[in-house]
């Protein structure tokens, strides 16, 4: 699903006339719109117009589905109603994603005394790389989420022009697999996005082998990486992978 789409698309694939799902409710509910992915020919329609769920766009007509590996396909599932945007803090989340804090959490839980007081609810802030990525993809790259700009959190084909004169730091990157995709001697995995070359470094051989196999076995899919990116050379960045939480494969 996506919370925005486009009214127009020319023969070169240029998209214009951005429209949000909430705006589309005011018009013809049978009106088709174009997928935010310029390479995708899917036609999107407004959904959940009469339901309690926030309206969104979906390619629900069989003759105009998403193309293979389109990030806006059926795997993209982010319902804003299930998450507490006001409690979202990108810096805290990113630190949790890129830190191997499992042992510390076990130790902290073991040392806790007395019951933890909280209100039971299904609504919570974004916690995982999958939830963060899906939120960013379902939103326009110039939008914000609790004050954090989408393009600052995710580098993909939409935000490439913004990063043309900027240095990467802490962000997700939507990548494809390079060839060759890894180096067993250096414990490195190689990915790419457009002109960017991306190297994943590993301090633990066991973790390297696990991520290497995941990437290699999904070389035809998009791989999302959360990293503290360091420049090696122009358009070449590297990051150290501390935990499996930093990697996701878009099926």
C-alpha positions in Angstrom: 0.0 0.0 0.0 1.0 3.6 -0.4 -0.5 6.8 1.1 0.2 8.8 -2.0 0.2 8.4 -5.7 0.3 10.5 -8.9 -2.3 11.7 -11.3 -0.1 12.0 -14.4 2.7 10.0 -16.1 4.3 10.9 -19.4 5.9 8.6 -22.0 9.3 9.1 -20.3 7.9 7.9 -16.9 7.9 11.3 -15.3 5.3 11.6 -12.6 3.4 14.7 -11.8 0.3 15.7 -9.8 1.1 14.1 -6.4 -2.1 13.2 -4.5 -2.5 11.8 -1.0 -5.1 9.1 -0.3 -7.0 11.5 2.0 -7.3 13.9 -0.9 -8.4 11.2 -3.3 -11.5 10.5 -1.2 -12.9 13.8 -2.3 -13.0 12.8 -5.9 -14.0 9.8 -8.1 -13.3 6.6 -6.1 -13.0 4.7 -9.4 -10.2 7.0 -10.6 -6.9 5.2 -11.3 -3.6 6.8 -10.2 0.0 5.9 -11.0 2.4 4.0 -8.7 5.2 6.2 -7.1 7.7 4.0 -8.8 8.4 5.5 -12.3 9.4 2.1 -13.6 6.2 0.4 -12.5 3.0 0.4 -14.7 0.6 -0.4 -11.9 -2.6 1.6 -11.6 -3.6 2.4 -8.0 -7.1 2.8 -6.6 -8.2 4.3 -3.3 -9.1 1.7 -0.7 -10.8 1.5 2.7 -12.9 4.6 1.8 -15.7 3.6 4.1 -13.8 1.7 6.7 -12.1 2.7 9.9 -8.6 2.1 8.5 -6.9 5.2 7.1 -7.4 5.3 3.3 -4.5 4.2 1.1 -3.7 3.3 -2.6 -3.5 -0.3 -3.8 -3.1 -2.0 -7.2 -6.2 -4.1 -6.7 -7.0 -4.7 -10.4 -5.5 -7.9 -11.9 -4.6 -6.3 -15.2 -2.4 -3.5 -13.8 -0.4 -5.1 -10.9 3.0 -3.9 -9.7 6.1 -5.1 -11.6 8.5 -7.6 -10.1 10.6 -6.2 -7.2 8.5 -3.0 -7.0 8.8 -1.7 -3.5 5.2 -0.6 -3.5 3.9 -4.2 -4.2 1.9 -6.4 -1.9 4.8 -6.8 0.6 4.5 -3.1 1.5 2.1 -3.1 4.5 2.2 -0.2 6.9 -1.0 0.9 8.7 -0.5 4.2 10.4 -3.2 3.4 12.8 -1.1 0.7 14.4 1.7 3.0 15.4 2.2 5.9 17.8 3.8 8.6 15.7 4.1 11.0 18.6 6.4 8.6 20.5 8.6 7.9 17.5 12.3 9.0 17.9 14.4 8.2 14.9 17.8 8.5 16.7 16.7 6.1 19.5 15.3 3.6 17.1 18.4 3.7 14.9 20.7 3.1 17.8 18.6 0.1 18.8 18.7 -1.3 15.2 22.5 -1.0 14.9 23.5 -2.1 18.3 23.7 -5.7 19.6 21.9 -4.9 22.8 20.3 -8.3 23.3 22.7 -9.3 26.1 22.2 -6.0 27.8 18.4 -6.3 27.6 18.6 -9.8 29.1 20.8 -8.5 31.9 18.5 -5.5 32.5 15.4 -7.7 32.6 17.0 -10.1 35.1 17.9 -7.2 37.4 14.5 -5.6 37.4 12.6 -5.7 40.7 8.8 -5.6 40.9 6.3 -5.5 38.1 6.7 -3.0 35.3 3.7 -0.6 35.2 2.3 0.1 31.7 -0.9 0.4 29.9 -1.6 -2.6 27.6 -2.2 -1.4 24.1 -1.6 -2.6 20.5 -0.4 0.9 19.5 3.3 1.4 19.8 6.1 3.4 18.1 8.0 1.9 15.2 10.4 -0.7 16.4 11.9 -2.7 13.6 13.7 -2.0 10.3 10.8 -3.5 8.4 8.3 -1.1 10.0 10.6 1.9 9.5 11.2 1.0 5.9 7.6 0.4 5.1 6.6 3.7 6.7 9.2 5.6 4.6 8.2 3.9 1.4 4.5 4.5 2.0 5.2 8.2 2.4 6.4 10.8 0.0 10.2 11.4 0.3 9.6 15.1 1.3 7.1 14.3 4.1 8.0 14.0 7.7 7.1 11.5 10.5 6.9 13.1 13.9 9.2 15.9 12.6 11.8 13.6 11.0 12.2 14.0 7.3 11.6 10.8 5.3 14.6 11.4 2.9 16.9 11.7 5.9 15.9 8.2 7.1 15.9 6.4 3.7 18.1 6.6 0.7 16.3 5.1 -2.3 15.8 6.1 -6.0 13.5 8.9 -4.9 16.0 10.6 -2.6 19.1 10.1 -4.7 19.0 13.7 -6.1 18.8 15.1 -2.6 22.0 13.2 -1.6 23.9 14.3 -4.7 25.8 16.9 -2.7 25.4 15.4 0.8 27.3 12.8 2.8 25.6 9.7 4.1 25.3 9.1 7.8 22.8 7.1 9.8 20.1 5.9 7.4 18.5 3.0 5.7 19.6 2.3 2.1 17.5 0.4 -0.4 20.1 -1.7 -2.3 20.5 -4.4 -4.9 23.2 -7.1 -4.8 26.5 -6.5 -6.5 28.5 -9.1 -8.4 30.5 -10.5 -6.9 28.4 -10.2 -3.8 30.9 -11.0 -1.0 34.5 -11.7 0.0 35.1 -14.6 2.3 38.7 -13.5 3.2 37.8 -10.0 4.2 34.4 -10.8 5.6 32.7 -8.3 3.4 29.3 -8.2 1.6 28.9 -5.9 -1.4 25.7 -4.1 -2.4 24.9 -1.1 -4.6 22.3 1.6 -5.4 22.7 3.4 -8.7 26.2 4.9 -8.6 26.8 4.0 -4.9 29.0 1.1 -4.0 28.2 -0.2 -0.5 30.4 -2.4 1.6 29.2 -4.3 4.7 31.9 -5.2 7.2 31.7 -7.8 9.9 33.6 -8.4 13.1 32.1 -11.8 13.7 32.5 -14.6 11.2 29.3 -16.3 12.2 27.3 -13.2 11.5 29.1 -12.6 8.2 28.2 -16.1 7.0 24.6 -15.7 8.0 24.1 -12.3 6.2 26.2 -13.5 3.2 24.0 -16.4 2.7 20.8 -14.3 3.1 22.1 -11.8 0.5 23.4 -14.4 -1.9 20.1 -16.4 -1.8 18.1 -13.3 -2.5 20.3 -11.7 -5.1 17.3 -10.9 -7.3 15.5 -8.9 -4.5 15.9 -5.6 -2.8 18.0 -5.6 0.4 17.5 -2.9 3.0 20.4 -2.0 5.3 20.5 0.2 8.4 24.0 1.5 8.9 26.2 4.3 10.2 27.8 4.9 6.8 31.4 6.0 6.5 32.8 7.4 3.2 35.6 5.3 1.7 35.8 7.2 -1.6 33.3 9.3 -3.6 30.1 7.2 -4.0 31.7 4.4 -2.0 30.5 3.9 1.6 30.9 1.2 4.2 29.3 0.3 7.5 29.9 -2.4 10.2 27.0 -4.9 10.7 26.6 -5.7 14.4 23.3 -7.5 14.3 20.8 -9.2 12.0 18.4 -6.4 12.9 20.2 -4.2 10.4 19.2 -6.2 7.4 15.9 -7.0 5.7 15.0 -8.6 2.4 12.0 -7.3 0.5 10.2 -10.4 -0.8 
